[in-house]
Amino acid sequence: MLCSRIRTALSARLDGEELPPGVTARRLGDHLAGCTVCRRWEAQARALAARLDRTEAHDGRGLPDTGRDDGAALAALLAGLRAASVGTGTAGPHTGGDRAG
């Protein structure tokens, strides 16, 4: 199975949605067992979701309380997420190509 389909399924699972058609929990688990890149992506997605949940809990709107208007707060949040993404090497496409499996 292609890594891109696995990541779509992981995103759906994190959001509490149903898995996409053709993706079963078993196929997802089998792929993750053999693909360190997708396991890393899942861990980073979970960490991001937890960070966003904590941010929302702080101000109730999902934006960090910066004392500025919402547009500036959103820009600050996005800048932080981009910096974290670049720092972990997840900003670009999977350089190994999509796996079959």
C-alpha positions as CSV (number, residue, x, y, z in Angstrom):
1,M,0.0,0.0,0.0
2,L,1.2,3.5,-0.8
3,C,2.6,5.6,2.0
4,S,0.3,8.5,0.9
5,R,-2.8,6.3,1.5
6,I,-1.5,5.2,4.8
7,R,-1.0,8.8,5.9
8,T,-4.5,9.6,4.8
9,A,-5.8,6.7,6.9
10,L,-3.7,7.7,9.9
11,S,-5.0,11.3,9.7
12,A,-8.6,10.0,9.5
13,R,-7.9,7.7,12.5
14,L,-6.4,10.6,14.5
15,D,-9.5,12.7,13.7
16,G,-11.9,9.9,14.9
17,E,-13.1,9.3,11.3
18,E,-13.6,6.0,9.5
19,L,-10.7,4.6,7.6
20,P,-10.8,5.3,3.8
21,P,-12.3,2.6,1.6
22,G,-9.9,-0.2,1.0
23,V,-7.8,0.4,4.1
24,T,-8.4,-1.9,7.1
25,A,-6.9,-1.6,10.5
26,R,-4.9,-4.8,9.8
27,R,-3.4,-3.4,6.5
28,L,-2.6,-0.2,8.3
29,G,-0.9,-2.0,11.1
30,D,1.0,-4.3,8.7
31,H,2.3,-1.3,6.8
32,L,3.3,0.6,9.9
33,A,5.2,-2.5,11.1
34,G,7.5,-2.4,8.1
35,C,7.7,1.4,7.4
36,T,9.7,3.5,9.8
37,V,8.9,6.7,7.8
38,C,5.1,6.2,8.3
39,R,5.6,5.3,11.9
40,R,7.6,8.6,12.4
41,W,4.9,10.5,10.5
42,E,2.2,9.1,12.8
43,A,4.2,10.0,15.9
44,Q,4.7,13.5,14.6
45,A,1.0,13.8,13.7
46,R,0.0,12.6,17.2
47,A,2.4,15.1,18.8
48,L,1.0,17.9,16.6
49,A,-2.6,17.0,17.6
50,A,-1.7,17.0,21.2
51,R,0.0,20.4,20.9
52,L,-3.1,21.8,19.2
53,D,-5.3,20.3,21.9
54,R,-3.2,21.9,24.6
55,T,-3.3,25.3,22.7
56,E,-7.1,25.1,22.4
57,A,-7.4,24.3,26.1
58,H,-5.4,27.4,27.0
59,D,-7.7,29.9,25.3
60,G,-10.8,28.0,24.2
61,R,-10.5,29.1,20.5
62,G,-7.6,26.9,19.2
63,L,-5.2,29.9,19.0
64,P,-2.3,30.7,21.3
65,D,-3.0,33.7,23.6
66,T,-0.4,36.1,22.3
67,G,-2.3,39.3,23.3
68,R,-2.5,40.2,19.5
69,D,-5.4,39.9,17.1
70,D,-6.4,36.4,15.8
71,G,-4.7,36.8,12.5
72,A,-1.3,37.4,14.2
73,A,-1.9,34.6,16.6
74,L,-2.7,32.2,13.7
75,A,0.4,33.4,11.9
76,A,2.5,32.7,15.0
77,L,1.1,29.2,15.4
78,L,1.7,28.4,11.7
79,A,5.3,29.7,11.9
80,G,5.9,27.5,14.9
81,L,4.5,24.4,13.1
82,R,6.5,25.1,10.0
83,A,9.7,25.5,12.0
84,A,9.0,22.2,13.9
85,S,8.3,20.5,10.6
86,V,11.5,21.7,8.9
87,G,13.5,20.8,12.0
88,T,12.3,17.2,11.9
89,G,12.7,16.7,8.2
90,T,9.0,16.3,7.4
91,A,8.5,19.4,5.3
92,G,9.3,17.7,2.0
93,P,8.0,14.6,0.3
94,H,9.1,11.1,1.4
95,T,12.4,10.8,-0.4
96,G,12.4,7.0,-0.5
97,G,9.3,7.0,-2.7
98,D,6.0,5.3,-1.8
99,R,6.2,1.8,-0.5
100,A,4.2,-1.1,-1.8
101,G,2.9,-3.4,0.9
